[in-house]
Amino acid sequence: MDLHKTDAEFMEIAGRFAFDEVVNEPEARLEPATRWLAVLAALTGCQGLELYRKLLPRALDEGLPPVWAKEAAYQAADYLGLGRALPFVEAASEVFAARGLELPGCGEAAVTADDRLEKGAAAQAEIFGAQMLEAWKAGLVNRWLAANCFGDYYTRSGLTLAQREMITFCFLMAQGGCEPQLVSHARGNMNVGNDRGFLLRVVYQCLPYIGYPRSLNAVACIEKAAG
């Protein structure tokens, strides 16, 4: 169905806001590739698969490195679960294949079965502080968090640690109901250089895709973390 024919007024309002007003607002502006990385992560978080498929080609045209998109889809598994992340991994691969692009996401691993826990805990410590080097000993979920979430994913090349914290913030913000973790990761973002102003711009750019309630919650979490 062509919504520009059946729902022209809606498409005009939504398109003007998302692709003109928000993008060009000086207080909200982000570098295009970073903006698209945040938007795609937010669409993954809120399960906007159909729009993700439509916007990924536009993001690539505007300079988003393919490996950023694929790594963001991979990392979503930690924060959304496989059931919600896998369709986005598949969608990204389909878009890349349709464009004849070499599929990214291979050869980015930086850990082995023997050192994933150690390197994951080190990544946690770099973001949240030295106390995280021992946090994995608190229980099974904590050990998996260090080895799998931070070891298997955060250590991969393709995205910087700051970019990975940003997309984590987007996953949590967009799915809602994760405000305690959102405050923690807002602090983590600030610890790796993504300051309050940057995080607010991320929220502003994602707002058209996740709506006002979750955006307002995210702003409150940023202010709590900054305080």
N, C-alpha and C positions, 0 to 999 in steps of 0.2 A: 504494500500500500504506500502511495506517495503522500506523505503527511503534508507536504507543501501544497497539495491540492485539497486534501480532505480537511486539514486543520491549519490553514495558512496563518491565521491570526496567532495561534499558539506558537507555531514555529518561528514567526517573526519576533514575538516577545522573548521566547526562550533563547533563540539564536542571538539576538541583539545583546541580551544580558550576558550570556556565557562567553560569547566569542568577540564581543566588542567592549562593552562597558567594564566588565571585570578584568579582562586582559589588559586594557589600556589605562585603567585607573592608576595614577602614580603611586598612591599609597599601597597598592596591592601588587605591583608589577614584579615579575620574576623573569629571569633569563628563560627563553623558550624551552630549551631541553629540560631544564629543571622543573618548569611548570608542567610540562607534559608528563614527566616522571611522577610528580605528585598526583596529577589528575588520574593517571592510569592506575596508580596504587589505590586511590580513593574509590575509583569505579570497581576495582577488585574487592575492596573492603565492603562496599554496599551491594555487591553482586550485580552490578550493571553490565552484564555480559554483552547484551546486544549493542549498547552504546560503545563499549570497549572495542568491539569488532569494527565499528564504524570510525572510531577516532584514532585507533592505532596507526592506520595508514597516514592520516593527516599528521600525527605526531612525528612519524618517520620523515615525512616530507619537510617538516619544519626543523629537522636537525636532531631528533632524538636518536642516539645510538641504539641499534637493535639489541645489543647485549644488555643495555640498561633495562629495556622492557622485559627481556627474558629473565634476567636475574630478579627483578621485582616480582614476576609471576612465581618464580621458584620460592622466594622467601615468604610469600603469602601462605605457604603450607604451614609455617610455624604459628601464624597468628589467626588464621581462618580455618585451618584443618584441610586435609586432603580433599574432602568432599566438595569444598567451596573453591579451592585453589586450582585443582586439576583442569576444570574447563577453561581457565584463563591461560594455563600453560599450553593447552591444545590450540586455543584461539590464536595465540601469538605465533605458534609454529605454522598454523595454516596461513596467516597473513604473510609471514616471511616466505613460505614456499610459493605462494601465489605471485610474489614479487621476484622470485628467482634469487632470493638472498640466501647466502650461506647461513645455516641455522646456528645462532650463537648459543651459548650455554654449555658448551663442551670444552673441557680442558681448563675450566676455571677453578677446580677444586684445589685447595691448599692444605688439606689435612689427610691423614691416614687413619686407619682404624686404631692405631696405637697412640696417636697424639691428638686426636680430635678433642678429647676432654681438656687436656692441658692448654691447647691453643684456644679453645672456646672460653675457658675461664679467664685466660689472658685478655681476650677481646672484651668480655664482661667488665674486667677490672679497668680497662682503658676507658670505657664509657662511664661506669658507675663508681669506680674507686677500688682501691687495693683490697678492701674487705671481700670483694667478689671472688678473689682467688680461692677462698675456702668455702664459699656459699654452696657449692655443689654437694658438700658433705651433709647438708641439712635433710636430705631425703631423696627418694628416687626421682620425683619430678624435677627437683633442683639439679640432679645429676644429668638428666636428659636435657634440661634447659641449657646447661653449659655445653654438653657434648654435641647435641643435635642442633638446637636453635642457633647457638653462637659458634659452635665448632664446625658443623656441616655447612652452614649458610653464611654467617657473618664474615667468616674468613675467606670466602671465595673472592677471586678477583672479578673485575667487571664493574663493581661499584665500590666507592670508598666507604669507610666506616660512617662518615657523616651522612652520606646518601642513604645508607642502610637504616640509620636511625630515623631519617626523614620519612622513608616509606613505611617504616614500622608505625610511626606517629599517624600516618595517613590510614593505614589498615585499621588501627584502633579507633581513630576518630570516626571513620566512615561506618564501621559496623555498629557502633554505639554499645552502651552497657559495659564499657571497659574503662570507665573514668579513673579508677585508682591506678591502673596500668598506664593510662594516658598521661597522668601527672608524672609518673615515674619516667616515662620515656620523653616527656617534655624536658625534664631535668637532664636526662641522658643526652638529648639533642644539644642542649646548652653547653654541656660538658665537652662536646666534640666540635663546638664552633657554630652550631645552628642557633643563633641567639633569639631572643624574644621577638624582635622585629621580623626576622626571617620566618619564624613559625607562624606568626600572624598572617604574613603574606601567603604562606602555604594554605592556611585555612581559607583566606579570601578567594584564592584561585580554585579551591575545591568546593566552595559553597554551592555553586549552581548544580553540582552533581550529587551532593549529599543532603542538601536542604538546610534550613535555618536552625532547627532544634539541635542537631548534632554539631553544627558549626558554632553555635553559642556555647554549647558544652565544652567544645575544644578550646575556645577563647578563655573560658573560665579556668580550665586546666592549665593553660599556659600561664595565666596570671598567678595561679596558686604556686606553680613551679618556680616562677620568677621571684615570688615573694619569699 
